[in-house]
Amino acid sequence: MSDDRTLRVALAGGGAFGAKHAAALQRIEGVEVAAVVSSTLESAQKFAAEQGVGRAAASLDEVLAMDDVDAVILATPTPMHAEQTLACLDAGKHVQVEIPLASSLADAEACLEAQQRTGLVAMVGHTRRFNPSHQWVRRQIQAGEYNIQQMDVQTYFFRRTNLNALGAPRSWTDHLLWHHAAHTVDLFAYQTGSPIVQANALQGPIHPELGIAMDLSVQLRAANGAICTLSLSFNNDGPLGTFFRYIGDTGTYIARYDDLVTGKDEPIDVSGVDVSMDGIELQDREFVAAIREGREPNSSIAQVMPCYRTLAALEEQLTAAV
């Protein structure tokens, strides 16, 4: 760290999630957004002005050469994640990378090796671990008051053209398995406290222009017997987002990002679960705390690697079925 009080964090990525992180970091005491990077210097300058950040950089390499940057948050396109994570660690910077860590198992394993070699804090943005709704359910489980029998999860978008969350054209193609399924695969093992021992997947037709499956179905079983049914689609023209239904031995709960209701749609107050109702902020707070305390963060690369190994096994299934 630069000093005992201020942690200087650079932010790479001037899109929708970059803005979420910029807002979250500004709510954390003793943290300064030291610089921002985007696809061009012009877009970085625009983003810096919008977020009240004093410095824009033309490239991540420029940021990594700055002595007054302690850590980097990567909210960049998926294909860049692994390479940029490695660059941050090799430059001696703590790093948080948005989900997914990588789009191949080999790249994910390389990131784990770099973290272990450098000893730096390196975590992945598996936000569901931090959302107050999922934290509330986890506390019931840890107290011995609730056991998951099944998680039924729907991750639905209407994205038949290559646009981002802000409706702007993307320079890369999103992926249901390596990006969106990663949230649920990790959360299922995390919440059940039991490793995934069986995983199956089916995919729909490949989009003729995007080259990806637009619909995906995943089944998981944990060692303790709990199961998960996950449906994902880029074709859904209806309510959008991810909806988690926890079916347990003493109740049913439905989590919609930071909100939670019972199976009968009765609201559950989760406002007192943590210091914020914003999962991104809580994720960033964990990153900052782990750096300051010199410890492994929740959602560290090591902790989420089983998720990426499961995704790789599912990809092998899907490839063999074509």
N, C-alpha and C positions, 0 to 999 in steps of 0.2 A: 504493500500500500504506500501511497505517497506520504501520508502522515497518519496520525492517530485518529483523525476526525473525518476526513473526507476520502471517500472511495470514488475514484474517477473512472467512469464507465463509458466506453465508446459504443455506439449503436450502429450496426450495419444493416441497412434495409429501410428504405423510406416509404414502404407500403402500409397496408392496413395494420399489420401486426407491429411494424416499427412504431407506428403512432401509439398503439396500446402500451408498448413498453416505455416509450418516452413519457407518457402521462403517468404510468405507474412509478417510474424512477423518481419523478419529481415529487412524489408523495412520501418518499423514504428519506428520513433524516440522515444527514451526513453523506449523501450521495450526490454527485455532480455528473450530468451528461457532458462528457468532455469533448466529444466530437461525434459527428454523424457522417456516414458514407451511404451513397445510393448508387444507382446505375450510371449516373453521370455527375460531374461536379455541379452542373446547373441544377439538377434535381436534388442533389444533396444540400445545396445552398437554399433552395426553396423550402425543403423539409426542415432545415435548421431554423429558418426564419419563422416557420409555422409553429415549431415546438419551443422556441425561445432558447435555442442552443447557439453558443457563440462561435462554434468552429465547424466548418464543413470540409470534408476531405474528398479527394478525387478517387482514392482507392483504399482498400483494406490494408495493403502493404504500407501506405503512408501512415495509417493509424498505428499499425504494429511497430513502426519505428519511433513513435512518440514515447518519450520517457515518462511523461505525466499521465499515461493511460495505464490503469491497473488491470482492467478487465474489459471484455468485449461481449456484447449480446448480438447474436447473429439471427436476424429476421429476414434472411435472404432466400432466393429461390432454392428449392430442394436439391437440385443437382450440384449446388455449390457447398452444401452443408459440410460434408466430410472433409473436403479439401481445405475449407476455411477453418474448420475446427482444428485440424492438424497445424495449419499456419499459426493460429493463435497460440497453441500450446508450445510450438517450437520457438515462438517469439517471447515466451515467458509470461504470457497473459492468461489469466483465468478466463474461462469461456462458458457461456450458456448459449446453446444452439436450439433454435426452434425445432419442433418435431417435423420431420423425422431426422434422427441423427445422420442417417445415410440411406441410400436407395439400393444398397447391396450389403450382404453380410461381411464380405471382405473389407469394405470400407469402414463399417462399424467396428470390426475387430481392430483395425489399424488405429482408430480413434481411442479405443480402450487401451491399447498398448502405449500410445503416446501419453495418455493421462497417467498411467502407472509409472512410466519412465520419468515424467516431469514432476509428479506429485502435486500438480496444480488442481484447483477446483474446476471440474468440468461437469456440467449438468445439461440435461436435455429437457425441453419444454413440454413435458407430459403434464399439462395443466390440470387434467382431471384429478390428479393426486392432491391438488391444492384447492379446487373449488369447494366452498363451504358445504354445499349439498353432499358431496362425496365424503368430505371429512366427517360430517354428522353420521353418516351410515357407518363409516369405519370405526368411530368411537363406540357405536352400539356393538359392533363385532368384537372389538378389543375388550369391552366390558363383559363379554360373555352373554350378552342379551339378545344376540341376533346371529343367525347363520344363513348364508346365502345358499339357496337351492339352485336358482337359475338367475342369470342376468339376460334380459332380452333387450337388445340395443338396436336402434334404428339411426343410421347416419345418412341423411338425405339432403341432396342439393338439386338444383335445376341448372346444369352447367353443360349444355350441349355445344357451346362454343367456348373457346379458350380465353375466358375472362377471369379476373381475380375477384376478391371479395368486395372491391370498390367498383366493379363493372368495367375495369380497364383491361385492354388486351394483355395477355401474358406472353412472355418470351420463352416459357417452358410449359410443360404439361404436368398437371397434378396427377396423383395416383391414389386410387382407392385403397390398395393394399398397404403400400409402404408408408403412406401419410395417414390417411383417415382411419384405417383399421388399427394402426399402431396405438392410438388412444385407448381403444377398448381392450386389445390384447394385453397391454400393460396393466390397465386398471383391473381387469378380471383377476389376474394373478396377485396383484397388490391387495385387493380387497378380500379375496378369499384366504390370503396368506398361504397359498398352496401352489406349487408349480404346475404348469400346463403339461399334461402327459399325452393328450390326444388332440389333434387339430386337423380339420377337414375344410376344404374350400371348393366352391363352384363359381364360375364367372359366366356372365352373359356375353353377347356378341362383342367383338372388337370394333370400336368406332372407326369408320373408313378413313377419316382425316386425322383424328387425334392419336390413333394407334393404341388406345387403351380400352380395357373393359369398362363399360359404363354402369354395370351392375355386378355386385359381388355378394356372395353368401358365405359366412364363416361359422363353423361350429367348433367349440372348444370344450375340453373336459379337464378339470383340475384333479390333482392326486387325491384330494379329499372327497371327490365325487360330484362337486358342483359343476354345472354346465353353463355354457354361454351360447346364445344364438344371436348372431350379428348380421344385419342386413344393411348394405350400403348401395347407394345409387346416385348417379349424376343425372338421372332421367326424371326425378320426382318433381312434378309440378304441383306442389302443395306446401304444407308446413315444412319449413326448412330448418336444418340443424341436426343436433344429435339428442336423442331421448333415451335415457337409461331407465329400464324397469328392473328394480331389484325384487325378486321373489324369494322370500325367506321363510324361516320356520315360525316367526312370530309377527310377520307383517309384510306388506308390499309397499315399496316406495318408488316414486318416479322423479328422477333428477333431470332438470333442464338447465344445464350450465350451473349457475350459482343458486338456482331455486330448487326447492324440494316440496313434493306433496305426497300424500298417502295414495294408495291404489284407488281410493274413492275421491281423489282430487281435493283432499282437505290440506290446506297449506300447513307447512311445518316451519316454524321460525328458526332460521339458521343464522340470524344476524349476530348472535353472540358466540359463534363457533371460533372466529378468528378476528384479527384486528381490522379486517376489510372484507367486503363482499365481492371484491374483484379478484378472480383466480389468477390473473396475470400479475397483479400486484403482489399477491401472496407468494407466487412463484419467484418473482424478483427479490422479494424480501428474504426468501430462503437462500438464494444465490449470494446475496450480500452478507447475510449472517454467517454462511459457511466460510466465506473468504475471511471475514473478521475473526472468526473463531478457529480457523485452521482445521476444519473438519470436513468430512464427506457430506455433501448435501443430499437431501431427499431428491430422488430422480437423477442421481449421478449416472454417468455412463455405465459404470459397473452394475448398478441396480437395474437398469433398463435393458441390458444386453439380452436377457432371456426372451424379451419381447421380439427383438430383431432376429434372434435365432429361430423363433417360431414363424415369423414372417417369411424368412428364407425357406423354411420347410414347406410352407403353404405355396410359395412361388414355385417350388419344384413340382408340387402336385399339379398346379395349374398348367405349367409348361408341359408336363408329361401327358396331360389330358387333351392337349390341342391336336 
